[in-house]
Amino acid sequence: MKEQTENVVIQSEHPESSPPTGFQVIMREFKKDKLAMFSLIALVVVIVGIFIWSLLIDQQEMMRVSLRDKFAEPGDKFLLGADQGGRDILGQLIIGARNSIAIAMAVTLLTGVVGIMIGLTTGYFGGWIDNIFMRIIDFFITIPSLMIIIVFVTIVPKYNIPIFILIVSVFLWPGTARLIRSKALSESRRDYINASKTMGTSDAAIIFKKMMPNLSSILIVELTLNFAGNVGIETGLSFLGFGLPPSTPSLGTLVSYAVNPLVLKEMWWVWLPASLLILFLMLGINYVGQAIRRSADAKQRLG
Amino acid sequence: MWKTIIRRILLMIPQLLALSLLIFIMAKFMPGDPFTGMVTPDTDPARIEELRQQAGFYDPWYKQYGIWMMNAVQGDFGKSYTYKVAVADLIGDRALNTLWLALVSVFLLYVIAIPLGVLAGRYQNTFLDKTVVLYSFISYAIPVFVLSLIFLYIFGYKLQWFPTSGTVDIKYDNGSLGYIWSKFYHLLLPAITYAILGTTGVIQYLRTEVIDAKSQDYVRTARSKGIPLNKVYSRHIFRNSLLPIAAFLGFTITGLLGGSIFIETIFSYPGMGQLFIQSISGRDYSVITALVMLYGFLTLLGSLLSDIIMSIVDPRIRID
């Protein structure tokens, strides 16, 4: 507490020399990079729009099979046509996108929290804790995780969305943990950490109150790029038929209809909108992530 | 350096053992067993039980694991229940197809990425550079199954430049020139898709490397000696930047393996990835376990290869 008040005093005495805060740097970066700015705005608009729109859709009504409308073309009844069960594509697109985004967010948060905790702890303490976790992380990184997730998904008896999130997360935290560990390792050798140690600050306080804020820009970059990756993983697995449970609309499932050559050739409205939406999400999130990455690394900054 | 390599190889053994144990436990949890599929209304349940006894289905798990491991080390992964042939033979054919696909993909990847990376670095911040950076960015962000489908749609169906499935036309005799050409022609579109998806790393690396090299002393020396700019690029900068990208080979192998499941499914290409998905749907456990083991082994091999090349090429990384 005492340190914080001191900091405030120092800053108010020299307001003109205080470095810009992380947030200001990020804002400046976005102002310089029009494409990133556009991506950010478009992403927010689309994601919020999808979540609001999805509230207005009666999912059960929409997923009712009506064979008379099988592969109905885009028109008055269905704005974007219908699939082989005569179900509205537009509705599935909205609900599917909401599901994909929500799942990707959940996986990102879960793997983020686990990865950051483990990475910070092992990086800070080093020694045998670090050794044990590094062996575990090495193991996870070298296994064919996509295949093992697929096997897991097929052998789990009660399969639903939370279980799916859990299975995927088990295999995705090691990447984040390894990155954070390497950063924490170099950070923990710095003088300010040693100073805190000699002052008797507890390890937990040093890790979370001192080290974590200094790594926050790397954390944000990692989480953003993970989010994009997780959208890809969820839609990819759903595409193969091992993602969301059947009858739950998903972007990946819509794209997977195109494995049927007839659908791919003749019925573009079934798979193309979902493909383009996935592409938009991936590009947008990655662009935003790159802009934040540049603001985290002074050498790469544009602004 | 030999010490590092040997240590890395020795480290692979516990990793493979841990992977095999994980796979074995998963296989035990898979619903049903190989004999469930044989049950028809007129089979005798007692006969099925007898078969299960014989196959060691009721043995304790560690005994079953031991037997499975011993056989696996000798290359015997049991018999495929769907195809009724030895798993090793089944995978052998498919692995060869995947290998060819991988070879052509890696070749195309470097053919596309090396000139783009060098040119982008040389003409930094020009329109060309920005286009290349944008291209590499899109290829990084686009999911493999989306690009595969779009390519299949445009080049396979709409333009009809490429065949849309299989490995070879049936009209050719095995071994004839037409047969080989047809085989190559069939894997070209999936390979191009792969190559485009994998270029990002190499392009980015080469670009930064060339930009760095431009301000290095050896380049300035060469220029001041009156060597033409083109020659400086082809002789000095290019050669210095080229070797490290060989290290990407390992990562590329790993990436190719993950993507093969999607690409082979979409292009109906009978490789290991497609076999994996088919085995999952058919609950062909012995094939599944063998394939996951094989992929795990290849992934380890890929990262080992990267490390070895890195340590040969870049002495700074050489630890021992």
Interface residues (C-beta under 8 A of the other chain):
Chain A: D138 F139 T142 I143 P144 L146 M147 I148 I150 V151 F152 T154 I155 P157 A228 G232 T235 G236 F239 L240 F242 G252 V255 A258 V259 P261 L264 K265 W268 W271 S275 I278 L279 M282 L283 N286 Y287 Q290
Chain B: Q15 A18 L19 L22 I23 M26 F29 M30 P31 F137 I138 Y140 A141 I142 P143 V144 F145 V146 L149 I150 L152 Y153 Y157 T164 L257 G258 I261 F262 T265 I266 F276 I277 I280 I288 L291 V292 Y295 G296 T299 L300 S303
